[in-house]
């Protein structure tokens, strides 16, 4: 169920990291085997664990130095309960969050 005006950020764990996405961009969430599948911005995200929704998350722009080490620039970064959070833009999802990322790697696509 989509709630376009929903405040906050949905936090999830994936590949050992904590990720956040604006709650208002989440269109659906379902169990998918051992993990979760999240519909957002017309894309499907994969999550190992859903941590919950945080209403007050201070998001800072990613530092330019981050681009040297990670070409998929996040929408921002934050800290929640002492844990770093990478906040993503649903229109520019990093490969690690895409549901089809594992399938592409298995087929030899880059």
N, C-alpha and C positions, 0 to 999 in steps of 0.2 A: 504494500500500500504506500503510495507516495503522499508526502505531506510537504508541499513546496515551501511553506513558510517555517518549517521546523527549525528551531535554533540548535546551535551546537555542532559537534563533530562526532561522527561514529568512529570509535577507535577499534582497531583490529590488530592481531598479531599475524605476521606472515614472514616466513623464511628467517626467523630469529629477530625480526625488527618490529617496532610498533609504528603503525601507519594511521593516519586520520584522513577523513573525507567529510566535507560539509554535509551535515545530516539532511539538509534540504535537497541535496542532489541525489540522495538514495531513493531509488524507485522500487526496490524490492530486496528481500533477504530470505534465503532458504538454506537448509542443510544440504550439503553435497558430499556424500560419503562421510569421511572423517572431518571434513572442514565445512566451509560455507561458501555460497555463491551470492554475490551482491550485485544487483543491477543499479548502475549509476551512469548518467550521461549517455545512455544508449550503449554502454559497454558492460561487460561482465567481469567482475573482480573476484579473485579467489582469496579467502582468508583461512588461516589455520584455526583461529580463535576470535570470537567477538568479545571485546573487553567492555563495551558499553558506549553510552553517549555522554559526552562531557559538554555541558552548556557554556562554561566559561573557560576557553582555551586561548591564551594569548599566542598568536601566531606571528612570527618574525619572518621577514624575507630571507631566503637562503643567501648565504655569503657567496660572492663571485668565485672565491677559491674552491668552492664545492664543485663547480663545473669542471675543474681540472681533473677531479677524481671520479666524478659521476656525471656522464653526459646527459642523463635524464633529469633535468632540473625540476625539483619539487616546487609546489606552490608556496611552500614555507616550511618552517620548522618550529617546534614548540617543545615544552617540557611539561609532563603531567605526572604528578606523584613521584618526581625525581627521575622519571624515565624520558629519554628523548623520543620525540614523535616526528615523523616525516609526514607533512600534510601535502596531499596530492590534489591535483586539478583533474576532475573526471574527464576532461577533454584531452588530457595528456598523461595517460597512465603509464607508470613505469612497467617494464616487461615483467618484473617479479610479481606484480599484482594481477596481470591478465590471466584469465582462465585458460586461454589457449597457449600460454607460454611453454608449458611442458610438452604439449603436442608438437609445437613447431621444432623444439629442440630434438625430439625423438625422430622427426622426419628429416633432420639435417638442415633446416632453414635457419637463417640468422636474422 
